[in-house]
Amino acid sequence: MSKASAKTIFLDIGGVLLTNGWGSDSRKEAAARFGLDYDELNTLHNFVFNVYEIGSITLDQYLDTVVFHTSRPFTREAFKEFLFACSQPFPEILSWLKEWKKDCGARIIAINNEGKELNDYRVAAFGLHDCFDAFISSCEVQLRKPDPRIFQLAMGIAMAQPEQCIYFDDRPMLVHAAQQLHIRAYHHTDFLTTRNILEQFKKENNK
């Protein structure tokens, strides 16, 4: 890896720095806590969540479809409080990345699928501006992974060629989508493995 071959690091957020937030486990917990039919909740979620993630509807409109299509014995505010609380950090990698970024010698850019209200909350609550130089978030660019155009947009914003980029994602399918564009993409499985790859990148890039 040389200075000419890598200068931009793309990172997913959910599953790498933070929990996935409103994932399947959280929806199961919500169904149990609020007395919802999980199968119905999940079916409606799968029907409309992609629309929310590309910014076409608001969180309240998403919840109107998935939860509040009928009267409930709990408030919208209580449900939203639970939903936001599902986002938690992976403290080890998050704190390390904030320090590592200070002299890593590269741009670090997020490429993530997230609805706007959740995205804004996660960035603010966990200080993600300290990790990233820019956010290519599905809700802002109206594209979501694995659409190749979101990776192409990220490279255009970074003014970088595929061979000048590396990418980490916790989902193999999305790693493969980036690799199809000749981005050097890695499956994030744990902090130590990803840290070692990034440390090697820093060492080679600063030669």
Secondary structure, DSSP 4 states (H G I P E B T S, - for coil): --TTT--EEEE--BTTTB--SSSHHHHHHHHHHHT--HHHHHHHHHHHHHHHHTTSS-HHHHHHHHTTTS--SS-HHHHHHHHHHT--B-HHHHHHHHHHGGGSSSEEEEEE---HHHHHHHHHHTTGGGT-SEEEEHHHHT--TT-HHHHHHHHHHHT--GGGEEEEES-HHHHHHHHTTT-EEEE---HHHHHHHHHHHHHHHT-
